[in-house]
Amino acid sequence: MRPANPLQREAKRTALLDAAAQCFAEAGFVATRTADICSTAGMSSGNLFHYFSSKHELLLALIAREGEETAAAMTALVAAEDPMAALSGFLEHVCQLASDRHYAGLALEISALGHRDEAVAHLVKANDLVLREGLAALVDAAGRSGQLHTNLSPEQAATWLAALIDGLFARVAADPQFNPQDQSQVLQQLVAHLLQGR
């Protein structure tokens, strides 16, 4: 028996994660069958269990991947020469993600599951901490470079920035006509008022 090619294995694992993200966003975690995920990934039914022991483990892997991507994004932002420009670009990217119905649907589905599933809640909180710590570091860098005029601590500012981001996704769920990309400039203005007093 030939050993599995690591690159092929990783590609199939990624395909399953991407397929699961699409299925969970469209039908919800509970209603999604493992066969649905395999079909969306273009694999034969049951392939999932070669890579994940259960649908729940796949969900947790999906949330963990999101955390890794957030951590990488925060590291890049904090290293930017112009912190406020980096924050502005990040907010623009968030508006693009929130405008993606699949991405927004998955984010809201995971948030809902976090209220009932301890393992999901643990990862969601960890991811939120990564986001807020990254934003706090970015705000701190902006303050040290003289770009801020606020009495908020970096941690307080990061909490309110996270709240604005969360609210963006919640508004998408409540109002299908709401387009976050159309509201990007408003979000930028709110953040400018929050951090720069203008």
ABEGO torsion letter per residue (X at the ends): XBBBBAAAAAAAAAAAAAAAAAAAAAAEAAABBAAAAAAAAGBBBGAAAAABABAAAAAAAAAAAAAAAAAAAAAAAAABABAAAAAAAAAAAAAAAAABAAAAAAAAAAAAAAAABAAAAAAAAAAAAAAAAAAAAAAAAAAAAGABBBABBAAAAAAAAAAAAAAAAAAAAABAABBAAAAAAAAAAAAAAAAAGX
